[in-house]
Amino acid sequence: MDDLPGPKGWPLVGNLPQLTPSLLHRQFDDWCDEYGKMYRVRMAGQRIVVVSDPDLNREILRDRPGGFRRQSSIESVMDEMGSNGLFSLEGDAWRRRRKLAMPAFNATHLRGFQPTLETITERLHRRWERRSPADIRADLTRFTVDVTAKLTFDYDINTIEQSGDVIQRHLELIFPILNRRLATPFPYWRYVKLPDDRALDRALAALRQDLTAVITRARANLPERPSNFIEALLLAQDGRGEFTDDELFAEALTILIAGQDTTSNAMAWLLYHLAAKPDVQQRIREEIEEIPSILDRQPYLEAVVAESMRLQPTTPLVGLEAISDTTIDGVTIPAGTWVVVNVQHAGLQPENFSAPETFDPERWLREGPGNHRPDASTPFGSGPRFCPGRGLAMLEIKSVTGMVCRGFDISRTYGAEPPRDRFHFAVIPAGMRLDLTPRPAGAIRS
């Protein structure tokens, strides 16, 4: 590792003073350009290897959970919050939970969730029909909160049409404090609780009470077809074992935490790209007129999603830890070393995608000359720990994108500055401003 190139650091603290947490993805990209596909970083005694080569990325992600795990601090923080689910579990515990949980994400259950998606998408349509959103990302977060709450424990928060719901306030507390704890070197909250930490404890206790009631009802009156995620988990067990109430709570909370922020930001970035491409908006309109159901393949719309996520994956960095001594591309990696898989950089290289800075959905559909390497863009991860929520996220994204293109013309607000991409666990488009102009009813053709 010491032979790898990398930025020069300071004594004791290493490269820590050179990093801005909200711009971490950009800093790592810049160092990839300067030092190559594999380089080393030091942070206050912790040695880190950053990898951006698609082949090496795939090799590392496939060697989970045997060779690599998420950084151990993640599992301990999530465990303290009672949300140590598929996202953060490791080893045999993860294997067992994955086997139990994966059937809940199958196509049959997702098909049963479609009416809920349609109802909540229509609420968002009505909100934007009344007035163009002042903060489109905030409205998309309302949408994903409503979807995840309804699908997880059958609670209709309806933050799109109203505000101030107590469940919503609980959820708003969790993500920023989780992000702060993951970024804090010393777990101060185990010794001294700040006001935010005490508020988090109260929020988690309230959510546990609500979810426990849902779990009790579901166990007592399990339907033939699930109406929410907890019912789907219980129905999917089918002799594979049984979830405890604590495990069900952890998985439900994991979906609530992971399902809202990443998906809402992915939709926001996609709409930003569409706002500069009226021809792409029109082609989406024509496709959804021909193929109206989001449950069916919509090749062009799905290509648009893939292209947006290539340009701006909402989780551009995957932080891992070597479980035992290993090698990556001939470099010896000691146990405990942090290994960061840079997903974003690989998707923006000309050897992987021709004209990589250009938004071009056609590249996912055509055959012919030019570089196009789909496996270099992995916004949902790859290998055994491929994101199990991909199917649901895609349905949400397709539902909202189709609704927007069918009902509105999207444009970038005149004179507005481009959004600033900021790294907060997911990459958010800070300051994004878009205009949505309602289209005449039934207007598909321009």
SEPA-427419 format. One record per residue (C-alpha): x, y, z. Coordinates in steps of 0.25 Angstrom, whole numbers, plus 2048, in hexadecimal, padded with zeros to 3 digits. Example, Ala and Ser with C-alpha at 12.3 -4.5 7.8 and 13.67 -1.06 7.14 Angstrom:
2
- 831, 7EE, 81F
- 837, 7FC, 81D
END
This chain:
446
- 800, 800, 800
- 80B, 80A, 803
- 810, 809, 7F5
- 803, 80E, 7EF
- 802, 81C, 7EB
- 7FA, 826, 7F2
- 7F9, 834, 7F8
- 803, 839, 802
- 7FD, 83B, 810
- 800, 841, 81D
- 807, 83A, 829
- 7FD, 832, 832
- 7F0, 837, 82B
- 7F4, 833, 81C
- 7EB, 838, 811
- 7E0, 83C, 81A
- 7E2, 84B, 819
- 7E1, 84A, 80A
- 7D3, 845, 80A
- 7C6, 84C, 80B
- 7BB, 841, 80F
- 7B0, 847, 806
- 7BA, 847, 7FA
- 7C0, 839, 7FD
- 7BC, 833, 7F0
- 7C2, 83E, 7E8
- 7CF, 83E, 7EF
- 7D0, 82F, 7ED
- 7CD, 830, 7DE
- 7D8, 83B, 7DD
- 7E2, 832, 7E4
- 7DE, 827, 7DA
- 7E1, 830, 7CF
- 7EF, 833, 7D5
- 7F3, 826, 7DB
- 7EC, 81B, 7D3
- 7E2, 810, 7D4
- 7E8, 80C, 7E2
- 7EE, 815, 7ED
- 7F0, 817, 7FC
- 7EB, 821, 805
- 7EE, 823, 814
- 7E4, 828, 81F
- 7E8, 82A, 82D
- 7EF, 81C, 82D
- 7E5, 815, 824
- 7EB, 810, 817
- 7E1, 810, 80B
- 7E2, 80B, 7FD
- 7D9, 811, 7F2
- 7D6, 809, 7E6
- 7CF, 80E, 7DA
- 7D2, 803, 7CF
- 7C5, 7FC, 7CA
- 7CC, 7EE, 7CB
- 7D2, 7F0, 7D8
- 7C5, 7F7, 7DE
- 7BD, 7EA, 7D9
- 7C8, 7E1, 7DF
- 7C7, 7E8, 7ED
- 7B7, 7E9, 7ED
- 7B6, 7DA, 7E9
- 7C0, 7D6, 7F5
- 7B5, 7DA, 7FF
- 7B2, 7D6, 80A
- 7BE, 7CD, 80A
- 7C9, 7D6, 807
- 7C4, 7E4, 809
- 7B9, 7EA, 812
- 7B3, 7F7, 815
- 7BC, 800, 81E
- 7BA, 7FA, 82C
- 7B5, 807, 831
- 7A9, 807, 829
- 7A3, 7F9, 82E
- 7A5, 7FE, 83D
- 79E, 80C, 83A
- 793, 805, 833
- 792, 7FA, 83E
- 791, 805, 849
- 785, 80B, 841
- 77E, 7FE, 840
- 77F, 7FE, 831
- 78A, 7F4, 82F
- 784, 7EE, 822
- 788, 7E9, 814
- 790, 7F6, 812
- 799, 7F5, 81D
- 799, 7E6, 822
- 7A5, 7DE, 81F
- 7AA, 7CF, 81E
- 7A0, 7C4, 822
- 796, 7CE, 828
- 795, 7D5, 81A
- 794, 7C7, 812
- 788, 7C3, 81B
- 781, 7D0, 81A
- 783, 7D1, 80B
- 77D, 7C3, 809
- 771, 7C7, 811
- 76F, 7D5, 80B
- 772, 7D4, 7FD
- 764, 7CD, 7F9
- 75D, 7DA, 7FE
- 764, 7E2, 7F3
- 75F, 7D8, 7E8
- 757, 7DD, 7DC
- 74A, 7D7, 7E1
- 74A, 7E0, 7EE
- 74F, 7EC, 7E6
- 743, 7EB, 7DD
- 73A, 7EB, 7E9
- 740, 7F8, 7ED
- 73D, 7FF, 7E0
- 72F, 805, 7E4
- 736, 80C, 7F0
- 740, 812, 7E7
- 736, 817, 7DD
- 72E, 81E, 7E8
- 73A, 825, 7EE
- 73F, 829, 7E0
- 732, 82F, 7DD
- 733, 837, 7EA
- 740, 83D, 7E6
- 73A, 840, 7D8
- 72F, 848, 7DE
- 739, 84F, 7E7
- 741, 854, 7DB
- 735, 857, 7D3
- 731, 861, 7DD
- 73F, 868, 7DC
- 74D, 865, 7D7
- 755, 860, 7E3
- 75E, 86A, 7EA
- 767, 85E, 7EF
- 765, 852, 7E6
- 76F, 849, 7EE
- 767, 84C, 7FB
- 75A, 848, 7F4
- 760, 83B, 7EF
- 765, 838, 7FD
- 756, 839, 801
- 752, 82F, 7F6
- 75D, 825, 7FA
- 759, 827, 809
- 74B, 824, 806
- 74E, 818, 7FD
- 757, 812, 807
- 74E, 814, 813
- 742, 80F, 80C
- 749, 803, 806
- 751, 800, 813
- 747, 800, 81E
- 73A, 804, 817
- 73A, 812, 81C
- 735, 81D, 813
- 73D, 829, 818
- 739, 832, 80B
- 744, 83C, 80D
- 741, 840, 7FF
- 734, 847, 802
- 736, 84A, 811
- 741, 84C, 81A
- 744, 84B, 829
- 742, 83C, 82B
- 749, 836, 837
- 74E, 82A, 82F
- 754, 834, 825
- 75B, 83B, 830
- 761, 82E, 835
- 766, 82B, 827
- 76C, 838, 825
- 775, 837, 832
- 77B, 829, 82E
- 782, 82B, 821
- 78B, 838, 825
- 78E, 832, 833
- 792, 824, 82D
- 79B, 82C, 823
- 7A1, 834, 82E
- 7A4, 827, 836
- 7AA, 820, 82A
- 7B4, 82C, 828
- 7B8, 82E, 836
- 7C5, 827, 83A
- 7C1, 826, 849
- 7B4, 820, 84D
- 7B1, 82C, 857
- 7A2, 828, 858
- 7A5, 81B, 860
- 7AA, 824, 86B
- 7A3, 832, 86A
- 796, 834, 863
- 794, 841, 85C
- 786, 846, 85A
- 785, 841, 84B
- 78A, 833, 851
- 77E, 833, 85B
- 775, 837, 850
- 779, 82C, 848
- 777, 822, 853
- 769, 827, 855
- 766, 826, 846
- 76B, 818, 845
- 763, 814, 851
- 756, 81A, 84B
- 759, 813, 83D
- 75C, 806, 844
- 74E, 807, 84C
- 747, 809, 83E
- 74E, 7FE, 837
- 74C, 7F4, 842
- 73D, 7F7, 841
- 73E, 7F4, 832
- 746, 7E7, 834
- 73C, 7E2, 83F
- 730, 7E5, 835
- 738, 7DE, 82A
- 73B, 7D2, 831
- 72D, 7D0, 836
- 726, 7D3, 829
- 730, 7D0, 81E
- 729, 7D2, 810
- 72B, 7C9, 803
- 731, 7D5, 7FC
- 739, 7E0, 804
- 735, 7EE, 804
- 742, 7F3, 80B
- 751, 7EF, 80D
- 74F, 7E8, 81A
- 744, 7DF, 815
- 74D, 7DC, 809
- 758, 7D8, 812
- 74F, 7CF, 81A
- 749, 7C8, 80E
- 757, 7C6, 807
- 75C, 7BE, 813
- 756, 7B1, 80E
- 75E, 7A7, 816
- 76B, 7AF, 815
- 76B, 7B3, 824
- 764, 7BE, 82B
- 766, 7CC, 82E
- 766, 7D1, 83C
- 75F, 7DE, 83F
- 76C, 7E5, 841
- 771, 7E0, 833
- 764, 7E5, 82D
- 765, 7F3, 833
- 774, 7F4, 82E
- 770, 7F0, 820
- 764, 7FA, 820
- 76D, 805, 825
- 778, 802, 81C
- 76E, 803, 810
- 769, 810, 816
- 777, 816, 817
- 77D, 811, 80A
- 771, 812, 802
- 76E, 821, 803
- 77A, 829, 801
- 782, 821, 7F6
- 775, 81F, 7ED
- 770, 82E, 7EF
- 77E, 833, 7EB
- 77F, 82A, 7DF
- 772, 82F, 7DA
- 776, 83D, 7DC
- 783, 83C, 7D4
- 77B, 835, 7C9
- 771, 840, 7C8
- 77C, 84A, 7C7
- 782, 843, 7BB
- 775, 842, 7B5
- 772, 851, 7B6
- 77D, 854, 7AC
- 778, 849, 7A2
- 76A, 84C, 79D
- 76C, 841, 792
- 76F, 837, 79D
- 762, 83B, 7A4
- 75A, 839, 798
- 75F, 82C, 795
- 75C, 827, 7A3
- 74E, 82C, 7A1
- 74C, 824, 794
- 752, 818, 79B
- 749, 818, 7A7
- 73D, 81B, 79E
- 740, 80E, 797
- 745, 806, 7A4
- 73D, 80D, 7AF
- 740, 803, 7BA
- 74D, 805, 7C3
- 74D, 7F6, 7C5
- 750, 7F3, 7B7
- 75D, 7F6, 7B0
- 75E, 804, 7AB
- 76B, 804, 7A4
- 76E, 812, 7A1
- 769, 817, 7AF
- 772, 80D, 7B5
- 77E, 811, 7AD
- 77B, 820, 7B1
- 77C, 81B, 7C0
- 789, 813, 7BD
- 78F, 81F, 7B7
- 78C, 829, 7C2
- 791, 81F, 7CC
- 79E, 81D, 7C4
- 7A0, 82C, 7C4
- 79C, 82E, 7D3
- 79B, 821, 7DB
- 795, 825, 7E9
- 79E, 81C, 7F0
- 7AB, 81F, 7E9
- 7B5, 819, 7F3
- 7B3, 80B, 7FA
- 7BB, 80A, 807
- 7C0, 7FC, 80B
- 7CA, 7F6, 814
- 7D4, 7EA, 811
- 7D0, 7DE, 81A
- 7DD, 7D7, 819
- 7EB, 7DA, 812
- 7E8, 7DA, 803
- 7ED, 7DF, 7F6
- 7E7, 7E8, 7EB
- 7EE, 7E9, 7DE
- 7FA, 7E3, 7E4
- 7FA, 7ED, 7F0
- 7FB, 7E7, 7FE
- 7EF, 7ED, 806
- 7F0, 7EA, 815
- 7E4, 7E6, 81D
- 7DC, 7F2, 822
- 7E0, 7FB, 817
- 7D5, 804, 811
- 7D2, 802, 802
- 7CA, 80C, 7FB
- 7C3, 808, 7EE
- 7C2, 814, 7E6
- 7B5, 811, 7DD
- 7B4, 81F, 7D7
- 7C1, 821, 7D1
- 7C1, 814, 7C9
- 7B4, 819, 7C2
- 7BA, 826, 7BE
- 7C6, 820, 7B7
- 7C7, 821, 7A7
- 7CD, 813, 7A6
- 7C0, 80E, 7AC
- 7B6, 818, 7A6
- 7B8, 820, 79A
- 7B5, 82F, 79C
- 7B4, 82C, 7AB
- 7AF, 83A, 7AF
- 7A3, 83A, 7A5
- 795, 836, 7AA
- 792, 82B, 79F
- 788, 821, 7A2
- 789, 81B, 794
- 797, 815, 798
- 78F, 80A, 7A0
- 787, 806, 794
- 790, 807, 788
- 79A, 7FD, 783
- 7A6, 802, 77B
- 7B3, 80A, 77C
- 7B7, 811, 789
- 7BA, 80D, 797
- 7AF, 808, 79F
- 7B1, 7FF, 7AB
- 7A5, 7FD, 7B3
- 7AC, 7F6, 7BF
- 7B4, 802, 7C1
- 7A8, 809, 7C7
- 7A2, 802, 7D3
- 799, 80C, 7DB
- 792, 801, 7E2
- 79F, 7F9, 7E5
- 7A3, 7EB, 7E0
- 7A6, 7DE, 7E5
- 79F, 7D6, 7F1
- 79C, 7E3, 7F8
- 795, 7EA, 7EB
- 78A, 7F3, 7F1
- 77D, 7EB, 7F3
- 775, 7F8, 7F2
- 779, 7FA, 7E4
- 76B, 7F5, 7DE
- 763, 7FE, 7E7
- 76C, 80A, 7E5
- 76B, 808, 7D6
- 75B, 808, 7D7
- 75B, 815, 7DF
- 765, 81C, 7D5
- 75D, 817, 7C9
- 750, 81B, 7CF
- 754, 829, 7D2
- 75C, 82C, 7C5
- 750, 827, 7BD
- 746, 82F, 7C5
- 74F, 83C, 7C3
- 751, 83A, 7B4
- 743, 837, 7B1
- 73D, 843, 7B9
- 748, 84D, 7B8
- 753, 854, 7B0
- 760, 854, 7B8
- 76A, 85F, 7B7
- 775, 865, 7BF
- 772, 872, 7C6
- 777, 87E, 7BE
- 783, 884, 7C5
- 784, 87A, 7D0
- 792, 874, 7D4
- 794, 865, 7D1
- 792, 85D, 7DD
- 79E, 85A, 7E6
- 7A0, 84B, 7E9
- 7A2, 848, 7F7
- 7A6, 83B, 7FE
- 79E, 838, 80A
- 79E, 829, 809
- 796, 82A, 7FC
- 79A, 836, 7F2
- 78F, 840, 7F3
- 78D, 84B, 7E8
- 78D, 858, 7F2
- 786, 864, 7EC
- 780, 85D, 7E0
- 775, 865, 7DA
- 76C, 860, 7CF
- 75F, 866, 7C8
- 753, 85C, 7C5
- 749, 862, 7BB
- 73C, 85A, 7BB
- 739, 854, 7AD
- 72B, 853, 7A8
- 723, 847, 7AC
- 725, 83C, 7A2
- 731, 843, 79B
- 73B, 839, 797
- 740, 83D, 78A
- 748, 84B, 789
END
